[in-house]
């Protein structure tokens, strides 16, 4: 499982010529990303997850990673990874995220 999420990033706008690069200032970009839990550590009291964000159209292009932490439900039939995605989707940051089911 993974998530599709629109992310905003800031970057430098640079005009590239054959003999020089001209810095044009900062620009905000919005792009669709593929978000996957890459690492999960913890115990019954707290689970730490590391998310990796990739360009959706080319999942080999890594954007950045981010850490989150949640309290697992030990009574749930769902594993910690599934609970991690459920936790993320409950956050405002991921309210518009769409599930990507991997086979």
C-alpha positions in Angstrom: 0.0 0.0 0.0 1.1 3.6 -0.6 -0.6 7.0 -0.9 -0.9 9.5 -3.7 -0.5 13.0 -2.4 -0.1 16.5 -3.9 3.0 18.2 -2.3 4.3 21.7 -2.5 8.0 22.3 -2.7 10.1 25.4 -3.0 13.0 25.6 -5.4 15.2 27.9 -7.3 14.2 29.0 -10.7 17.2 29.0 -13.0 17.6 30.0 -16.6 20.1 27.7 -18.1 22.1 28.9 -21.2 25.0 27.4 -23.1 27.5 29.6 -21.2 25.9 30.4 -17.8 23.1 29.9 -15.3 21.0 32.9 -14.3 19.3 32.7 -10.9 15.7 33.9 -11.2 14.5 33.6 -7.6 12.5 31.1 -5.6 9.4 29.4 -6.9 6.8 27.1 -5.4 6.0 23.9 -7.2 3.1 21.6 -6.8 3.3 18.0 -7.9 1.7 14.6 -7.4 3.8 12.4 -5.2 3.9 8.7 -4.3 4.2 8.3 -0.5 5.3 5.1 1.1 6.2 4.0 4.6 9.8 3.0 4.3 10.6 2.2 7.9 8.6 1.4 11.0 10.0 1.1 14.6 8.5 1.1 18.0 6.6 -0.8 20.6 3.0 -1.1 21.8 3.1 2.5 23.2 4.6 4.4 20.2 5.4 3.6 16.6 7.7 5.8 14.5 7.3 5.7 10.8 9.6 7.2 8.1 7.8 8.2 4.9 9.6 8.6 1.6 8.1 10.9 -1.0 8.7 10.2 -4.7 7.6 11.8 -8.0 4.4 9.9 -8.8 5.1 9.6 -12.6 8.6 8.3 -12.0 9.0 6.5 -8.6 12.8 6.4 -9.0 12.9 10.1 -8.4 13.2 10.6 -4.6 11.9 13.9 -3.2 12.4 13.8 0.5 11.6 11.9 3.7 9.6 12.8 6.8 9.1 11.3 10.3 5.7 10.7 12.0 4.8 9.0 15.3 1.5 7.4 16.4 0.1 5.2 19.2 -0.9 1.8 17.8 -4.2 0.1 18.6 -3.1 -3.2 20.1 -6.7 -4.5 19.9 -7.0 -3.9 16.1 -6.8 -6.7 13.6 -4.8 -4.4 11.3 -1.0 -4.6 11.3 1.2 -1.6 12.2 1.8 -0.6 8.6 -1.9 -0.4 7.8 -2.5 1.5 11.1 0.3 3.9 10.0 -1.5 4.7 6.7 -4.8 5.1 8.6 -3.1 7.5 11.0 -1.6 9.5 8.1 -4.9 9.8 6.3 -6.5 11.2 9.5 -4.0 14.1 9.4 -5.0 17.4 7.7 -1.8 17.2 5.7 -3.1 13.9 4.0 -6.8 14.6 4.0 -6.9 14.4 0.2 -4.5 11.5 -0.2 -5.6 8.6 -2.3 -4.7 4.9 -1.6 -2.4 3.2 -4.1 -2.7 -0.6 -3.8 0.4 -2.4 -4.8 0.5 -5.9 -6.1 
